[in-house]
């Protein structure tokens, strides 16, 4: 990602460095007031093995498709870029926190509980299994502020080696892990994410 930021700034464009983020958060950066990024780039292995990282590209219209990527590769092959006299700036921003707050506000508005507007999930025990991917924020920054008990949530800390199980809701071992956690904690609900949090699965008690 250091090389991507260097390339962007050398051409005179400004950039945000969001650090750890999710795929949906990267898209939201293109439509969030105060940011309205012209584009966003995510470095991720997605559902591939951890050593198969690649780039995902977004605009306000959504993710780029194969034709768009082919065009980008064509531009790269031509290497006909002009280095700016004044390089752009890189600004660090904790956008995942802003995105999490957006989710909290959306859930509160959607539930619209007349007595517990701020804590619509109060009384629910919900476990998150992030598989050491990027989804650990969801437990402490989304569910907990909404009143949920997140006791027993597991593998929330990012670790690109994925030491506990593959972060993939389609993986049998991963699903067995969240099922076991929900049963062991006698929780109401369990949510498991993939590496970059654009796929999820859920289990009930």
C-alpha positions as CSV (number, residue, x, y, z in Angstrom):
1,X,0.0,0.0,0.0
2,X,3.0,2.3,0.5
3,X,3.7,2.0,-3.2
4,X,0.1,2.8,-4.1
5,X,0.2,5.9,-2.0
6,X,3.5,6.9,-3.4
7,X,2.2,6.6,-7.0
8,X,-0.9,8.6,-6.2
9,X,0.9,11.5,-4.5
10,X,3.7,11.6,-7.2
11,X,1.0,12.4,-9.7
12,X,-0.2,15.4,-7.6
13,X,-3.3,13.8,-6.0
14,X,-4.1,13.9,-2.3
15,X,-4.8,10.7,-0.4
16,X,-6.2,9.3,2.8
17,X,-4.5,6.5,4.6
18,X,-7.3,4.7,6.4
19,X,-5.1,1.9,7.7
20,X,-7.2,-1.1,8.6
21,X,-10.6,-0.9,6.9
22,X,-13.3,-3.0,5.4
23,X,-14.4,-3.3,1.8
24,X,-17.8,-1.6,2.5
25,X,-16.1,1.2,4.4
26,X,-13.8,1.9,1.4
27,X,-16.9,2.3,-0.8
28,X,-18.6,4.5,1.7
29,X,-15.6,6.9,1.7
30,X,-16.6,7.9,-1.8
31,X,-20.1,8.9,-0.7
32,X,-19.6,10.1,2.8
33,X,-19.9,13.9,3.3
34,X,-16.6,15.5,4.2
35,X,-14.7,12.9,2.3
36,X,-16.4,12.2,-1.1
37,X,-13.3,10.5,-2.4
38,X,-13.0,10.3,-6.2
39,X,-11.9,6.8,-5.7
40,X,-10.8,4.2,-3.1
41,X,-8.4,1.3,-3.2
42,X,-8.4,-1.7,-0.9
43,X,-5.4,-4.0,-0.4
44,X,-6.8,-7.4,0.5
45,X,-6.6,-11.1,-0.1
46,X,-10.4,-11.2,0.1
47,X,-11.4,-14.9,0.2
48,X,-8.1,-16.0,-1.4
49,X,-5.2,-17.4,0.6
50,X,-3.4,-14.8,2.8
51,X,-0.4,-14.5,0.5
52,X,-2.6,-13.6,-2.5
53,X,-3.2,-10.0,-1.9
54,X,-4.6,-7.8,-4.6
55,X,-6.3,-4.4,-5.1
56,X,-10.0,-3.6,-5.2
57,X,-11.1,-0.3,-6.7
58,X,-14.2,1.8,-5.9
59,X,-15.9,4.9,-7.1
60,X,-19.2,6.4,-6.0
61,X,-20.9,4.2,-8.6
62,X,-19.5,1.0,-6.9
63,X,-16.7,-1.4,-7.5
64,X,-14.8,-1.5,-10.7
65,X,-15.4,-4.5,-13.1
66,X,-13.2,-6.5,-15.4
67,X,-13.4,-4.0,-18.2
68,X,-12.3,-1.2,-15.9
69,X,-9.4,-3.2,-14.5
70,X,-8.3,-4.0,-18.0
71,X,-8.2,-0.3,-18.9
72,X,-6.2,0.5,-15.8
73,X,-3.7,-2.3,-16.6
74,X,-3.4,-0.8,-20.1
75,X,-2.6,2.7,-18.7
76,X,0.0,1.1,-16.4
77,X,1.6,-0.7,-19.3
78,X,1.9,2.5,-21.3
79,X,3.6,4.2,-18.3
80,X,2.8,7.6,-19.7
81,X,2.4,9.5,-16.5
82,X,3.6,13.0,-15.7
83,X,5.2,13.4,-12.3
84,X,3.7,16.5,-10.6
85,X,5.9,19.4,-9.6
86,X,4.0,19.6,-6.3
87,X,3.3,16.1,-4.9
88,X,0.1,15.4,-3.2
89,X,-0.4,14.9,0.6
90,X,-1.2,11.7,2.5
91,X,-3.6,12.3,5.5
92,X,-4.1,9.5,8.1
93,X,-7.7,9.0,9.1
94,X,-9.5,6.4,11.2
95,X,-12.3,6.0,8.7
96,X,-13.5,2.6,10.2
97,X,-14.6,4.5,13.3
98,X,-16.6,6.9,11.1
99,X,-18.1,4.0,9.2
100,X,-19.0,2.2,12.4
101,X,-20.8,5.3,13.7
102,X,-22.8,5.3,10.4
103,X,-23.9,1.7,11.0
104,X,-24.9,2.5,14.6
105,X,-27.0,5.4,13.5
106,X,-28.6,3.4,10.7
107,X,-29.5,0.5,13.0
108,X,-31.0,2.8,15.6
109,X,-33.1,4.6,13.0
110,X,-34.2,1.3,11.4
111,X,-35.2,-0.4,14.7
112,X,-36.7,2.9,16.0
113,X,-37.5,1.4,19.4
114,X,-39.8,3.9,21.3
115,X,-38.3,3.2,24.7
116,X,-34.7,2.1,24.0
117,X,-33.8,4.1,20.9
118,X,-30.1,4.4,21.8
119,X,-29.8,0.8,22.9
120,X,-32.1,-1.3,20.7
121,X,-30.0,-4.5,21.1
122,X,-30.0,-4.3,24.9
123,X,-30.7,-7.8,26.3
124,X,-29.3,-9.6,23.3
125,X,-26.1,-11.6,23.5
126,X,-24.4,-11.5,20.2
127,X,-21.0,-13.1,19.4
128,X,-18.7,-11.9,16.6
129,X,-16.1,-14.1,15.0
130,X,-13.8,-12.0,12.9
131,X,-11.3,-14.8,12.2
132,X,-8.5,-12.3,12.8
133,X,-9.6,-10.4,9.7
134,X,-10.7,-6.8,9.6
135,X,-14.2,-7.3,11.1
136,X,-13.3,-7.2,14.8
137,X,-14.4,-3.5,15.0
138,X,-18.0,-4.7,14.5
139,X,-18.3,-6.1,18.0
140,X,-16.9,-3.2,20.0
141,X,-17.8,-0.3,17.7
142,X,-21.2,-1.3,16.4
143,X,-22.9,-3.9,18.5
144,X,-21.7,-2.8,22.0
145,X,-22.8,0.8,21.5
146,X,-26.2,-0.5,20.6
147,X,-26.4,-2.3,23.9
148,X,-25.6,-5.9,22.9
149,X,-23.6,-8.2,25.2
150,X,-20.6,-9.3,23.1
151,X,-19.1,-11.6,25.7
152,X,-17.4,-14.5,24.0
153,X,-16.6,-12.7,20.7
154,X,-13.5,-14.2,19.3
155,X,-10.5,-13.6,17.1
156,X,-11.2,-9.9,16.8
157,X,-7.5,-8.8,16.6
158,X,-6.2,-8.6,13.0
159,X,-3.5,-11.2,12.2
160,X,-2.7,-11.8,8.5
161,X,-1.5,-15.3,9.3
162,X,-5.1,-16.3,10.5
163,X,-3.9,-18.6,13.3
164,X,-7.3,-19.7,14.5
165,X,-9.2,-20.5,11.3
166,X,-9.7,-19.2,7.8
167,X,-11.9,-16.1,7.9
168,X,-14.4,-17.4,5.4
169,X,-18.1,-18.0,6.1
170,X,-18.1,-20.8,3.5
171,X,-15.4,-22.7,5.3
172,X,-16.7,-25.6,7.4
173,X,-14.1,-25.2,10.2
174,X,-14.9,-21.4,10.4
175,X,-18.7,-22.2,10.7
176,X,-18.0,-24.9,13.3
177,X,-16.0,-22.3,15.3
178,X,-18.8,-19.7,15.5
179,X,-21.4,-22.4,16.2
180,X,-19.4,-23.7,19.1
181,X,-18.9,-20.2,20.5
182,X,-22.6,-19.5,20.4
183,X,-23.4,-22.7,22.1
184,X,-20.7,-22.4,24.7
185,X,-21.8,-18.9,25.7
186,X,-25.5,-19.7,25.3
187,X,-25.7,-16.6,23.1
188,X,-28.7,-15.5,21.1
189,X,-26.9,-15.0,17.9
190,X,-23.5,-15.3,16.2
191,X,-22.0,-13.4,13.2
192,X,-18.9,-14.5,11.3
193,X,-17.1,-12.3,8.7
194,X,-14.7,-12.9,5.9
195,X,-11.3,-11.2,5.8
196,X,-12.4,-7.8,4.5
197,X,-16.0,-7.9,5.8
198,X,-18.0,-7.9,2.6
199,X,-19.3,-11.4,3.3
200,X,-20.9,-12.8,6.5
201,X,-22.9,-15.6,7.9
202,X,-25.1,-15.8,11.0
203,X,-26.2,-18.6,13.3
204,X,-28.9,-18.5,16.0
205,X,-28.9,-20.1,19.4
